[in-house]
């Protein structure tokens, strides 16, 4: 029996997240809102291609700057916004 694998499609631009020779490459924005939240019991998952992921990240970073524009305490910019690891090719860091 042959397995068929459905491509993960970007929920923003509707393109395939498959990179020829490398498989699927996508990011996910997700949330599960619990008891007491305004969206109690709702679960969200948005799959994003690389381009849309970094566009969303740039928007969120700009939103953080805007929200803190007149704050005495500026957000720490020691590392790029949202970056957890570099050179983590196998997801084991």
CORGI-V688340 format. One record per residue. N is the residue number from 1. RES is the residue in three letters. PSI is psi as a letter, one per 40 degrees, with the letter a starting at -180 (NA if undefined). Layout:
N/RES/PSI, N/RES/PSI
This chain:
1/UNK/h, 2/UNK/h, 3/UNK/h, 4/UNK/h, 5/UNK/h, 6/UNK/h, 7/UNK/i, 8/UNK/h, 9/UNK/h, 10/UNK/h, 11/UNK/e, 12/UNK/d, 13/UNK/e, 14/UNK/f, 15/UNK/i, 16/UNK/i, 17/UNK/e, 18/UNK/h, 19/UNK/h, 20/UNK/h, 21/UNK/e, 22/UNK/e, 23/UNK/a, 24/UNK/h, 25/UNK/h, 26/UNK/i, 27/UNK/i, 28/UNK/h, 29/UNK/h, 30/UNK/i, 31/UNK/i, 32/UNK/h, 33/UNK/h, 34/UNK/a, 35/UNK/h, 36/UNK/e, 37/UNK/i, 38/UNK/d, 39/UNK/f, 40/UNK/h, 41/UNK/e, 42/UNK/i, 43/UNK/h, 44/UNK/i, 45/UNK/h, 46/UNK/h, 47/UNK/h, 48/UNK/h, 49/UNK/i, 50/UNK/d, 51/UNK/d, 52/UNK/d, 53/UNK/d, 54/UNK/d, 55/UNK/d, 56/UNK/d, 57/UNK/d, 58/UNK/d, 59/UNK/d, 60/UNK/d, 61/UNK/d, 62/UNK/d, 63/UNK/d, 64/UNK/d, 65/UNK/d, 66/UNK/d, 67/UNK/d, 68/UNK/e, 69/UNK/d, 70/UNK/e, 71/UNK/i, 72/UNK/d, 73/UNK/h, 74/UNK/i, 75/UNK/i, 76/UNK/h, 77/UNK/f, 78/UNK/d, 79/UNK/i, 80/UNK/i, 81/UNK/h, 82/UNK/e, 83/UNK/h, 84/UNK/d, 85/UNK/i, 86/UNK/i, 87/UNK/f, 88/UNK/g, 89/UNK/d, 90/UNK/e, 91/UNK/f, 92/UNK/e, 93/UNK/NA
